[in-house]
Amino acid sequence: MRGLKLVVAYDGANFDGWQRQPGRRTVQGVMEAHLGEVLKEPVKLTGAGRTDAGCHARGQVASLTTGSKLP
């Protein structure tokens, strides 16, 4: 297992904020889904901060632990 740090930027106009929420389109939820497809394993991101619905971010940090061999 290894830990990865991600530094992300996004336009939050079409999101209901950062934090995963059932039935809502959130940045965390979308990133976890797509990273899970790439890494071929379930992904849980931990964000260093949160944004509200419609807010943008630049330089936001998130981390995850993975067993993937992806370089």
Secondary structure, DSSP 8 states (H G I E B T S, - for coil): -EEEEEEEEE-GGGSS-SS--TTS--HHHHHHHHHHHHHTS----EESS---TT--EEEEEEEEEE-----
